[in-house]
């Protein structure tokens, strides 16, 4: 589901639906309605077809993060600032956008450019040396791999080498009682 006005576009992330939000839009605000924040979706990562050789280097990704602001809206817990972070990894950096506290069933992320530029203008200015070049940039909903609704840590119980940790269902601290998800 996508709706748009001249100032904003709204998309939805939900189980079985799309998990990619196109950021090359001609509006300064993107709203993402998320079902299962931190349960189905842990956070959002910036994905792009641009490489450092195109101008999309760590410094420019940090500039992009600084040019964005966001809020998380939830009917039960109110409004919170969205965490927008640049995290290092082996091949460079990742821009990550948090989805708020784990005690929400549904939330709405409102992501805005601080400059008033459209997302397309901002991304083109900051991430590429060739403004005429075709590229893709979007936010990918990263699936949650823990059971935060039950207080489990991330990792889903898998150990290096493929072995499961103690406890039924591969959960290290909690026996779910056989093959089902019910509690004893």
N, C-alpha and C positions, 0 to 999 in steps of 0.2 A: 504494500500500500504506500503510495506517494501522493502527497498534496503539496501545492506550491502557491506562493503569492510573490509579489515583486520584491519582498524583503526576506522571505523565509521559505524553506522547503521542509516537509515533514516526512519521515520514513519510519518504518517499523521493523524491529528485529524480534523474531519470536521463533519458537521451536518449529522446525519444518519449513520456515520461511527463508528469505534471503539473509545472508550474513555479511553483506558488503554494502557500504554506503558510498555512493559516488560523491566526491568532493569537488569535482569540476563543474560547479553549478554557478549560475549568475546571480547569486544572492549572498548577502553578508551573514546570514544566519541559517544554521542547519539544526533541525530538531529531530532527535532519534528517540522513538518510543521503544523501550526495551522491556520485554516480558522476561522475568527471571534474571534480573541483574545480579551478578556474582554467584548465581546458582546455575543458570544455563549459559550465561556470558560473563566471563571474568573481567574483561576490559576490551577496548578497541585499539587496534594497531594501525598506523598509517602504512598503506601499501602503495607503491608507485612503480612504474616501469622505468623511471629515471635512475641512473647510476651516478656515482661520484664524478665520473668523466663528463657527465652532462651538466654538472653543477650542483647535483643533489648530494652535498657532502655533510659531514657532521655539524659543521658550523651553521650551515643554512637550515638544517633541520631544527637546530636549537633556536635560530631566529624565527622559524615558523611557530614553534611552540610558544615563544614569547609574544607572538602576534595574535595568539588565540586566547579566548577566555570562555569558560563554560560554567554552567550550573546544572545541578541534578534536582529535578522536581519530583516529589513523591507525596501523595495524599496523606500518608500516615506519619511521615517523619519530617515533612517540610522541605525547605530548599537548602542545598549544600553546594559549596563550590566544587567543581569537577577538577580532579587532579589531572594535569597535563604535564607529562614528564618525558624526558629524553633519556633512554637507558642504553648503555653500551652493550654490544654483543660481538661475537667474533668477526662478523663481516662489516661492522660499522656501528650504527645507532638505530634505535627504534623510537618513534614517537608513540607514546601510549596515552590513552584517555581513559581515566577511571570512570566507573559507572555508579559510584556511591556505596553506601553501607550495604552489608549483606542482608539486612533485615527488611528488604523491600520485595514485594511481589512484582510490581511494575513501576518503572520510573520513566521520566522523560529527560534526556540530555539535551540542553540547549547550548550549542556551540556557536560562538560568534567571532568574527574578526575584530580585533581592537582598532584597526585602521579605518574601518568602514568600507574597505574594498570588498568586492565579491570574493568568494573562495577561489574562483577561477583566476582572477587577477592576482590575488595574493600568492597562490601556489605557483603560477607562471613566473611572477617576479622573483620569488625566493628560491625556487627549486631547479630552475633551468637557465642555462646561458643563452639558449636559443628560443625566444618567445614564440616563434612560428612552428616549433617542433610539436608533433603530436605526442601526447603522453597520457597515461592514466594515473590518477591519484584518488585514493579512497580510504575509508576506514573499514577494517575487517573485524567482525565480532569474534573474539577469541573464546572458544568454548571453555567453560569452567571444567576443571578436572578433579575437583574435590567435591565433598558433600557438605557445603557450608551450612545448609539448612539443618544439619545434624552436628555441626561443630568439628567436622573432620578437616585435617590439613590437606593442602593441595598434594597431588601426586597420585591419588586414586589407589594407593596401595602397591603399586608395581615397584619392584626392586630391580636394580641393574641385573641383567642376565635373564630376565623374564620371570623370576620367581615371585610368588605372592607373599605378602607379609602375613603374620599370624592373624587368625580371625576369619570367619566366613565372609565371602565376598571380597576378600583381599584388603579389608580395612584393618589397619594396625591396632586400633584402640577400642574396637567395638565389634562385638559379635552380633550380627543381624539375625541369628537363629535360622540356620539352614540356608536354603537357596533363595528365600523370599526377602523382602525388604522390611518385614515387620519386626517389631522389637519383642523380646521375650516377656 
